[in-house]
Amino acid sequence: MPKRWISSIVLRDAVESLRPAYDDTLVHVDLDDSSRQQLEHFYLNRTQYAQVVHNLTAMHVAAQMHDVIFAEPSNTVDDQALVDATAAAGPIYYGLALTLEHRAQTSHAQPTIAAYTSYLQQTAWPVVVQGDPGRFYQGTKPLLTFPTLAFTS
């Protein structure tokens, strides 16, 4: 986010008449630069993400959505902390990356890992399109969260 946007957000929040009304139905938790300065590393490790999941669960949020893809396992301790926190969290959703291709170019390649293929089949959304679907782009080549975490969430 450019600095001028950050400055305008800070100003908007500081002036009561400019401040948007508080709405507790949706809360966005952001890891910003000042938060990162207090961390040892630039990125959170999975134990730290697990603590975020645990804290939100303790606050009794209705659902959690994390715009993060944990594509591969990292280390047993950190991964297990995240898996355990996810299992205790209730509804929780992690990111999924796709390649967008025009339908005519799509090769329909599926992941080669059996656990990924099974997961995709179990969580597929049947979509019915009225009219010509040839104009739509299609998501292919999914990059999923590693299977142990995916099956937990």
C-alpha positions in Angstrom: 0.0 0.0 0.0 1.5 3.4 -1.0 2.4 5.7 1.9 -0.1 8.3 0.8 -2.9 5.8 1.2 -1.6 4.8 4.7 -1.5 8.5 5.6 -5.1 9.1 4.4 -6.3 6.0 6.4 -4.5 7.3 9.5 -6.1 10.7 9.1 -9.5 9.2 8.3 -9.4 7.1 11.5 -8.1 10.0 13.6 -10.9 12.4 12.6 -14.2 11.2 14.1 -16.4 12.8 11.4 -14.4 10.9 8.7 -14.2 7.6 10.6 -16.4 4.9 9.1 -19.0 3.3 11.3 -17.8 0.3 13.2 -19.3 -3.0 12.0 -18.5 -6.1 14.0 -19.8 -8.5 11.4 -16.4 -8.5 9.6 -13.0 -7.9 11.0 -9.8 -7.7 9.0 -6.7 -8.6 10.9 -3.6 -7.2 9.1 0.1 -7.9 9.6 1.5 -4.4 8.9 5.0 -3.0 8.8 5.0 -1.9 12.5 3.9 -5.4 13.5 6.7 -6.9 11.5 9.2 -4.6 13.2 8.4 -6.3 16.5 9.0 -9.8 15.1 12.3 -11.6 14.8 11.7 -12.4 11.2 9.9 -10.7 8.3 7.3 -13.4 8.1 5.4 -15.3 10.7 6.3 -18.9 11.2 3.6 -21.5 11.4 3.6 -21.6 15.2 2.9 -17.9 15.2 0.1 -18.4 12.6 -1.2 -21.1 14.9 -1.3 -18.6 17.8 -3.3 -16.2 15.6 -5.8 -19.0 14.8 -6.0 -19.9 18.5 -6.6 -16.3 19.5 -9.4 -15.8 17.0 -10.9 -19.1 18.1 -10.8 -18.0 21.7 -12.7 -14.8 20.6 -15.4 -17.1 19.2 -15.3 -15.8 15.7 -17.9 -17.3 13.4 -15.3 -18.2 10.7 -11.7 -17.5 9.8 -10.4 -16.8 6.4 -6.6 -16.6 5.9 -5.2 -15.2 2.7 -2.1 -17.4 3.0 -1.1 -20.6 1.2 0.9 -23.1 3.1 1.8 -25.0 0.0 4.4 -27.4 1.5 5.1 -28.7 5.0 7.9 -26.8 6.7 9.0 -28.5 10.0 7.1 -31.0 12.2 6.7 -28.8 15.3 5.5 -25.6 13.5 3.3 -27.6 11.1 1.7 -29.6 13.9 1.0 -26.4 15.9 -0.9 -25.0 12.9 -2.7 -28.3 12.2 -3.8 -28.5 15.9 -5.0 -24.9 16.0 -6.9 -25.4 12.7 -8.6 -28.6 14.0 -9.8 -26.7 17.1 -10.9 -23.6 15.2 -14.2 -24.4 13.7 -14.9 -23.0 10.2 -11.5 -21.9 8.8 -10.5 -21.3 5.2 -7.0 -21.0 3.7 -5.9 -19.6 0.3 -5.8 -21.4 -2.9 -3.9 -20.2 -6.0 -5.1 -20.9 -9.5 -3.8 -20.2 -13.0 -6.5 -18.4 -15.0 -6.7 -19.6 -18.6 -9.3 -18.9 -21.3 -11.5 -21.9 -21.5 -10.4 -22.7 -25.0 -6.7 -22.9 -23.9 -7.4 -25.1 -20.8 -5.7 -28.5 -20.7 -7.7 -29.6 -17.6 -4.4 -30.7 -15.9 -5.1 -32.1 -12.5 -2.6 -32.3 -9.6 -0.6 -35.5 -9.6 -0.7 -36.0 -5.8 -3.5 -38.4 -5.0 -4.4 -36.6 -1.8 -4.8 -33.3 -3.7 -7.0 -34.9 -6.4 -9.2 -36.5 -3.7 -9.5 -33.2 -1.8 -10.4 -31.3 -5.0 -13.1 -33.9 -5.8 -14.5 -33.8 -2.3 -14.7 -30.0 -2.2 -15.8 -29.3 -5.8 -18.6 -26.8 -6.3 -21.0 -27.9 -9.1 -21.6 -24.8 -11.1 -24.3 -24.6 -13.7 -23.8 -21.9 -16.4 -26.7 -20.7 -18.5 -25.5 -19.6 -22.0 -22.1 -20.0 -23.6 -19.5 -20.8 -21.0 -16.7 -20.5 -23.6 -16.2 -16.8 -22.7 -15.3 -17.5 -19.1 -11.8 -17.9 -17.8 -11.1 -21.1 -15.8 -8.9 -21.7 -12.8 -6.4 -24.5 -13.4 -3.2 -25.9 -11.9 -4.3 -25.4 -8.2 -1.7 -24.7 -5.6 -3.3 -26.2 -2.5 -2.4 -26.1 1.2 -0.4 -29.1 2.1 -2.7 -32.2 2.6 -2.4 -32.6 6.4 -3.6 -29.0 6.9 -6.1 -29.1 4.1 -7.8 -32.2 5.5 -7.9 -30.6 8.9 -9.7 -27.5 7.8 
